[in-house]
Amino acid sequence: MIVETAVTHFAQWGCLNSSMPKIAADVGISQAGLLHHFGSKQKLLNQSSGPGRTMRSRCSTARSMPRRPIR
């Protein structure tokens, strides 16, 4: 669920405009918990784009998902 939420954020706002606190909040964990699992936004982005799927294909999937309001 973390990776899928991150993909949605990266697809909607791009890597630079996505934030770890917002991703963590949408997942329902703390930012510290998110960093514990991935270490950095770059590592989360790398995990989101592979293996076997390109970031473009993940973003296409995320764009087709229903959008949720920003909290």
Contacts in CASP RR format, 6 or more apart in sequence:
PFRMAT RR
TARGET T0000
AUTHOR 0000-0000-0000
METHOD contacts of the structure
MODEL  1
MIVETAVTHFAQWGCLNSSMPKIAADVGISQAGLLHHFGSKQKLLNQSSG
PGRTMRSRCSTARSMPRRPIR
1 27 0 8 1.000
2 23 0 8 1.000
2 27 0 8 1.000
2 29 0 8 1.000
2 34 0 8 1.000
2 37 0 8 1.000
2 38 0 8 1.000
2 44 0 8 1.000
3 44 0 8 1.000
3 47 0 8 1.000
3 48 0 8 1.000
4 62 0 8 1.000
5 23 0 8 1.000
5 26 0 8 1.000
5 27 0 8 1.000
6 18 0 8 1.000
6 23 0 8 1.000
6 44 0 8 1.000
6 45 0 8 1.000
6 47 0 8 1.000
6 48 0 8 1.000
7 48 0 8 1.000
7 58 0 8 1.000
7 59 0 8 1.000
7 61 0 8 1.000
7 62 0 8 1.000
8 26 0 8 1.000
8 62 0 8 1.000
8 65 0 8 1.000
9 18 0 8 1.000
9 19 0 8 1.000
9 22 0 8 1.000
9 23 0 8 1.000
9 26 0 8 1.000
10 18 0 8 1.000
10 45 0 8 1.000
10 48 0 8 1.000
10 55 0 8 1.000
10 58 0 8 1.000
10 59 0 8 1.000
10 62 0 8 1.000
11 58 0 8 1.000
11 59 0 8 1.000
11 60 0 8 1.000
11 62 0 8 1.000
11 63 0 8 1.000
12 18 0 8 1.000
12 62 0 8 1.000
12 63 0 8 1.000
12 67 0 8 1.000
15 41 0 8 1.000
15 45 0 8 1.000
18 41 0 8 1.000
20 31 0 8 1.000
20 34 0 8 1.000
20 35 0 8 1.000
20 41 0 8 1.000
20 44 0 8 1.000
21 31 0 8 1.000
22 70 0 8 1.000
23 34 0 8 1.000
23 44 0 8 1.000
24 30 0 8 1.000
24 31 0 8 1.000
24 33 0 8 1.000
24 34 0 8 1.000
25 71 0 8 1.000
26 68 0 8 1.000
26 71 0 8 1.000
27 34 0 8 1.000
34 44 0 8 1.000
38 44 0 8 1.000
38 47 0 8 1.000
45 55 0 8 1.000
48 55 0 8 1.000
48 58 0 8 1.000
49 55 0 8 1.000
49 58 0 8 1.000
END
